[in-house]
Amino acid sequence: MKKLIDTGLFGEGLIELVKPSMIARYNACLKDIGLKPTRLKKFSIDGWGWSPEIAEERKDPFYLSHNGPTSPFAIIITPEQEDKPIYFPYHSYDRDLMRIVFHTSRRQITDLTTETGVWIDVDKEITTFLSPQDLLMIDSIQLRFNTPHKLMRAAREQRKLVREFYDDTFAWGDFELHKKILASSKKYGDLRFRSLDIPDTPYTHVRSFYSRAFGGIFVFRDLPNGKPLLILEKEESKVSGELTHRHMEFNLNGEGLMDILIEEQLLETDMTYYQNNLERLQRLMDCLFVQACCIEYPDIELNGLASGKKKGLVVDLLKAEKLERLYIELERFIKQLGSVTRPELHEISPELQSLIAVPNSYLPKNMKGVVWKLLMKLSPVDVMKLYQYDKEGFFNVYKTWPENHQKWAAQYLKENYIGKPEVEPVNQ
């Protein structure tokens, strides 16, 4: 992973906690949630408050939860977590959720984190998921904010006591009220004019999303036929492809899934899109070539490869049947796009359909990101889109590549992705 770290493609945006006071605040949040504190003397956290080092310590990436992906908690230790990457999102909307948290409560977070941490109960009002269909019950989320030592509650109570003192004409003679105000100010100081109270916040952008529950599930709603769609990554659905139920359900590689995605207008079918985005098709050809070349010729330096030598390698790979037929089919597809009679989607193979598929341009931004993630699960060839929408999938496959493939990918992403992603990612 050193090449990715050196190019800023891995580990970027993590915040290191080394001061004992900061670590104590993080542990106080864990204890308040009911989770075991860490013994680490230093570790890093992402925008969600998730730590890769603590996950490794626990041997559990879901350590910020009592029940796997069902009921996660977020921890804020510093305002610097705003807009930072989330390295292990439980759901595809996690980054958007945290963006809203900081947008609506930045002032309170800044004030609170001068002396304490903040933890968020991401409450779906469902204690546990018993079946994949339970995810269809999620229509909103309540974000409930808490602090160890009850600092937020103390601020509310102190303001209430002071308001009672000023509003009641005879409060000057209420010695019990006086004692309560003095006790609060002695314990917490004067909290009246500080921004410490974060009210419960609803989050409703959960109509379509990806969840890690049950090994990975895609949920799509508000489709043209009115039925929600579930897609199971672990392919454990026993009713995959049956369309007579109140919802549609498919395994990830289930028969007929691509047809449904097109029918429900989740995928782009207008060939004009491909004519205007030939660079993506060319990138797919490059990725297919590199994938084959690095296996067959592990010593070849691919960065800066001369066009003539590349053509020779393509010919050799095709003769040896080491380069997928998809490469030739894609090359011909690109050629046909420039002809008078453009190809129709049904005229190309299902494999090529899956490879070149893109989200419908009319979809909302969040929903488009979920479709991209689904497409990368179906056909993880496009290095840039894989890194952009399924970083964990990218890191996993990256570890299996030969040295020259890793070097090429790191350099390609450094030159073409960092600082200028084609579409702002939903999560990163």
C-alpha positions in Angstrom: 0.0 0.0 0.0 3.1 2.3 0.2 2.5 3.6 -3.4 -1.0 4.6 -2.5 0.1 6.3 0.7 2.9 8.1 -1.1 0.5 9.5 -3.7 -2.2 10.4 -1.1 -4.6 7.7 -2.3 -4.7 5.9 1.1 -4.7 7.3 4.6 -5.3 10.9 3.4 -7.5 12.9 5.7 -7.1 10.7 8.8 -6.7 12.7 12.0 -4.1 11.4 14.4 -4.9 11.5 18.1 -1.8 11.5 20.2 -2.5 13.8 23.2 -3.7 11.9 26.3 -6.5 14.4 26.7 -7.9 13.7 23.2 -7.6 10.0 23.7 -9.4 10.3 27.1 -12.2 12.1 25.4 -12.5 9.4 22.7 -12.6 6.7 25.4 -15.1 8.7 27.4 -17.4 8.6 24.4 -16.9 4.9 24.0 -17.7 4.3 27.6 -20.8 6.5 27.4 -22.0 4.5 24.4 -21.4 1.3 26.3 -18.4 0.2 24.3 -15.0 -0.9 25.5 -12.3 1.8 25.6 -9.1 1.4 23.6 -5.8 0.7 25.2 -3.9 2.4 22.3 -1.7 5.4 23.1 -2.2 6.9 19.7 -4.5 6.2 16.8 -6.2 8.0 13.9 -9.8 8.7 13.2 -11.8 9.6 10.0 -14.7 11.9 9.5 -17.1 9.5 11.2 -14.8 9.0 14.2 -13.9 5.5 13.1 -10.3 4.4 13.7 -8.5 1.8 11.5 -6.1 1.1 14.3 -8.9 0.4 16.9 -10.7 -1.8 14.3 -7.4 -3.8 14.0 -7.0 -3.9 17.8 -10.5 -5.3 18.2 -10.4 -7.4 15.0 -13.8 -5.9 14.3 -14.4 -3.1 11.8 -17.9 -2.7 13.2 -16.6 -1.8 16.7 -18.5 1.5 16.7 -21.8 -0.4 17.1 -23.6 -2.8 19.4 -25.1 -4.8 16.5 -23.0 -4.7 13.4 -24.2 -2.3 10.7 -27.7 -2.0 12.2 -27.1 0.7 14.8 -23.8 2.5 14.3 -22.5 5.4 16.4 -20.4 8.3 15.3 -17.8 10.2 17.4 -16.7 13.8 17.0 -13.5 14.8 18.8 -12.5 17.8 16.8 -14.1 20.2 14.3 -11.3 19.1 11.9 -13.3 16.0 11.1 -15.6 18.1 8.9 -15.4 17.0 5.3 -12.8 14.3 6.0 -13.1 11.0 4.2 -15.0 8.1 5.8 -13.0 4.9 5.4 -15.5 2.3 6.6 -19.0 3.7 5.8 -21.7 1.4 7.2 -24.1 2.9 4.7 -23.6 4.8 1.4 -25.2 8.0 2.9 -22.8 8.3 5.9 -20.7 11.0 4.4 -23.7 13.1 3.4 -25.1 12.6 6.9 -22.0 13.9 8.5 -21.9 16.8 6.1 -25.3 17.9 7.3 -24.3 17.4 10.9 -21.4 19.9 10.5 -23.4 22.2 8.3 -26.3 22.6 10.9 -24.3 22.3 14.1 -20.8 23.5 13.4 -20.8 26.3 16.1 -22.0 23.9 18.8 -19.5 21.2 17.8 -16.7 23.8 17.9 -17.7 24.9 21.4 -18.3 21.4 22.8 -15.1 19.9 21.6 -13.0 22.5 23.4 -13.6 20.3 26.5 -15.4 17.1 25.5 -16.2 14.7 22.7 -19.6 14.3 21.1 -21.2 11.0 20.1 -24.1 10.5 17.8 -26.7 7.8 18.0 -27.7 7.2 14.4 -31.2 5.9 15.3 -33.1 4.1 12.6 -35.8 3.1 15.2 -35.0 -0.6 14.4 -33.0 -2.5 17.0 -31.9 -5.2 14.7 -32.5 -6.4 11.1 -34.0 -9.9 11.0 -34.1 -10.1 7.2 -33.0 -8.0 4.2 -36.6 -6.8 3.7 -36.3 -5.0 7.0 -34.2 -2.4 5.3 -37.3 -1.3 3.4 -38.7 0.0 6.8 -36.0 2.7 7.0 -37.6 5.9 5.8 -35.9 8.4 8.1 -33.1 8.5 10.7 -32.9 10.5 13.9 -29.5 11.8 14.9 -29.4 12.1 18.7 -26.4 14.0 20.1 -24.8 13.2 23.4 -21.7 14.2 25.5 -20.0 12.3 28.3 -20.5 13.9 31.7 -23.8 15.2 30.3 -22.5 18.7 29.4 -25.3 19.3 26.9 -27.9 18.3 29.4 -26.3 20.6 32.0 -26.4 23.6 29.6 -30.1 23.0 29.0 -30.9 22.7 32.7 -28.9 25.7 33.7 -30.6 27.9 31.1 -33.9 26.6 32.3 -33.1 27.4 35.9 -32.0 30.9 35.0 -35.0 31.5 32.9 -37.2 30.4 35.8 -35.4 32.8 38.1 -36.0 35.8 35.7 -39.6 34.9 34.8 -40.9 34.3 38.4 -41.5 37.6 40.3 -40.9 35.8 43.6 -37.9 33.7 42.6 -35.6 35.9 44.7 -37.0 34.2 47.7 -36.8 30.6 46.3 -33.7 29.3 48.1 -33.9 25.9 46.5 -33.8 27.5 43.1 -30.8 29.6 44.2 -29.0 26.4 45.4 -29.6 24.6 42.1 -28.2 27.5 40.0 -25.2 27.9 42.2 -24.5 24.1 42.2 -24.7 24.0 38.4 -22.5 27.1 37.9 -20.0 25.7 40.5 -19.8 22.3 38.7 -19.9 23.4 35.0 -19.3 27.2 35.1 -21.5 29.7 33.4 -23.1 27.9 30.4 -25.8 30.4 29.6 -24.2 32.1 26.6 -22.3 29.1 25.2 -23.5 27.1 22.1 -23.6 23.7 23.6 -27.1 22.3 22.8 -27.5 20.2 19.6 -31.1 19.2 19.1 -32.1 15.9 17.6 -31.8 16.1 13.8 -33.8 14.1 11.3 -32.1 12.7 8.2 -34.4 11.7 5.4 -32.1 11.0 2.4 -32.5 7.3 2.7 -34.8 6.4 -0.2 -32.0 4.6 -2.0 -28.8 3.4 -0.4 -26.2 0.7 0.1 -25.9 -1.1 3.4 -23.3 -3.5 4.7 -26.1 -5.5 6.4 -26.4 -9.1 5.4 -23.1 -9.0 3.5 -24.1 -6.0 1.4 -27.5 -4.9 0.1 -28.6 -2.2 -2.4 -32.0 -0.6 -1.7 -33.7 1.4 -4.5 -37.1 3.1 -4.1 -39.2 5.6 -6.0 -38.9 3.6 -9.2 -41.2 3.9 -12.2 -43.2 0.7 -11.4 -43.7 1.8 -7.8 -42.0 -1.3 -6.3 -38.8 -1.0 -4.3 -35.8 -3.1 -5.4 -33.4 -5.1 -3.2 -30.1 -6.4 -4.6 -28.2 -8.8 -2.4 -24.4 -8.8 -2.8 -24.0 -12.3 -1.2 -26.5 -13.8 -3.6 -28.6 -15.5 -0.9 -32.0 -14.5 -2.2 -34.2 -17.5 -2.9 -36.7 -15.4 -4.8 -34.2 -13.7 -7.1 -35.9 -12.5 -10.2 -39.5 -13.1 -9.1 -41.6 -10.0 -9.8 -44.9 -10.9 -8.2 -44.1 -9.7 -4.7 -44.6 -6.2 -3.2 -40.9 -5.6 -3.8 -38.4 -6.8 -6.4 -35.4 -8.8 -5.2 -32.3 -9.9 -7.1 -29.0 -11.5 -6.4 -26.1 -9.3 -7.5 -25.4 -11.5 -10.5 -28.9 -12.8 -10.9 -30.4 -13.4 -14.3 -32.4 -10.5 -15.5 -30.9 -7.9 -13.2 -29.5 -5.7 -16.0 -32.9 -5.7 -17.7 -34.6 -4.5 -14.6 -32.0 -1.8 -14.0 -32.6 -0.5 -17.6 -36.4 -0.9 -17.3 -36.5 1.0 -14.1 -34.5 3.8 -15.7 -31.5 3.4 -13.3 -29.1 3.1 -16.2 -28.4 5.3 -19.2 -29.5 3.9 -22.5 -29.0 6.9 -24.8 -26.0 6.3 -27.1 -25.5 10.0 -27.2 -24.0 9.8 -23.7 -21.3 7.4 -24.9 -20.5 9.6 -27.9 -19.9 12.5 -25.5 -17.9 10.4 -23.1 -15.5 8.5 -25.2 -12.7 9.1 -22.7 -14.4 6.7 -20.3 -14.7 4.0 -22.9 -11.0 4.5 -23.7 -10.1 4.2 -20.0 -12.0 0.9 -19.9 -9.9 -0.4 -22.8 -6.7 0.7 -21.0 -7.8 -1.1 -17.8 -8.6 -4.3 -19.7 -5.2 -4.1 -21.5 -3.2 -3.4 -18.3 -5.0 -6.2 -16.4 -4.0 -8.7 -19.0 -0.5 -7.3 -19.7 0.6 -7.2 -16.1 -0.2 -10.9 -15.7 1.5 -12.0 -18.9 4.4 -9.5 -18.7 5.0 -8.7 -15.0 8.3 -6.9 -15.7 7.1 -4.4 -18.3 6.9 -0.8 -17.2 3.5 0.5 -18.2 3.7 4.1 -17.3 4.8 6.1 -20.3 4.5 3.1 -22.6 5.0 4.2 -26.2 1.9 3.8 -28.4 3.8 1.6 -30.9 4.9 -0.9 -28.2 1.5 -0.9 -26.7 -0.1 -1.9 -30.1 2.4 -4.7 -30.4 1.6 -6.0 -26.9 -2.1 -5.9 -27.7 -1.5 -8.0 -30.8 0.6 -10.5 -28.9 -2.0 -10.8 -26.1 -4.8 -11.3 -28.5 -2.8 -14.0 -30.4 -2.1 -15.8 -27.1 -5.8 -15.4 -26.1 -4.7 -13.6 -22.9 -6.7 -10.4 -23.6 -10.5 -10.6 -23.1 -12.7 -10.6 -26.1 -14.4 -7.6 -24.4 -11.4 -5.5 -25.5 -12.1 -6.1 -29.2 -15.9 -5.7 -28.7 -15.3 -2.4 -26.9 -13.0 -1.2 -29.6 -15.6 -2.0 -32.2 -18.3 -0.4 -30.2 -16.3 2.9 -30.0 -15.7 2.7 -33.8 -19.5 2.2 -34.4 -20.3 5.3 -32.3 -18.6 7.4 -34.9 -20.6 5.9 -37.8 -23.9 7.0 -39.3 -25.8 4.0 -37.8 -25.1 4.0 -34.1 -25.3 0.7 -32.2 -28.3 -0.1 -30.1 -28.0 -1.3 -26.5 -29.7 -4.6 -27.2 -27.2 -5.3 -30.0 -24.2 -5.6 -27.7 -23.4 -8.5 -25.4 -24.6 -8.5 -21.7 -20.9 -8.5 -20.6 -20.3 -5.3 -22.5 -23.5 -3.8 -21.3 -22.4 -4.4 -17.7 -19.0 -3.0 -18.4 -20.0 0.3 -20.0 -23.2 0.9 -18.0 -23.6 4.3 -16.3 -26.3 5.8 -14.0 -29.1 7.6 -15.7 -28.2 11.3 -15.9 -31.7 12.2 -14.6 -31.2 10.5 -11.2 -30.7 12.5 -8.0 -27.0 12.9 -7.0 -27.2 10.5 -4.0 -29.0 7.9 -6.0 -26.5 8.2 -8.8 -23.7 7.4 -6.4 -25.5 4.2 -5.2 -25.9 3.1 -8.8 -22.2 3.7 -9.5 -21.3 1.6 -6.4 -23.6 -1.2 -7.7 -22.0 -1.1 -11.2 -18.5 -1.4 -9.6 -19.7 -4.5 -7.8 -21.0 -5.9 -11.1 -17.9 -5.1 -13.2 -14.9 -3.7 -11.2 -12.8 -2.9 -14.3 -12.8 0.9 -14.3 -9.9 1.7 -11.9 -11.0 5.4 -11.4 -14.7 4.6 -10.7 -13.8 1.7 -8.5 -11.6 3.9 -6.4 -14.1 6.7 -6.4 -17.2 4.7 -5.4 -16.0 1.5 -3.8 -12.6 2.3 -2.1 -12.7 -0.9 0.0 -13.2 -3.0 -3.1 -10.4 -1.1 -4.8 -8.0 -1.7 -1.9 -8.9 -5.4 -1.7 -8.2 -6.0 -5.4 -5.1 -3.7 -5.4 -3.4 -6.0 -3.0 -3.7 -8.9 -5.4 -2.2 -7.1 -8.4 1.4 -7.6 -9.6 3.9 -4.8 -8.8 3.7 -3.1 -12.2 -0.1 -3.1 -12.1 -0.1 -1.4 -8.7 2.4 1.1 -9.9 0.4 1.9 -13.0 -2.9 2.3 -11.0 -1.3 4.6 -8.4 0.2 6.8 -11.1 -3.0 6.9 -13.1 -5.1 7.9 -10.2 -2.6 10.5 -9.1 -2.7 12.1 -12.5 -6.4 11.7 -13.3 -8.3 11.6 -10.0 -6.7 13.5 -7.1 -8.2 17.0 -6.9 -10.4 16.6 -9.9 -12.9 13.7 -9.6 -15.3 13.4 -12.5 -18.3 13.4 -10.2 -18.2 14.3 -6.5 -18.2 11.0 -4.6 -21.0 10.1 -2.2 -18.4 8.5 0.1 -14.7 8.3 0.2 
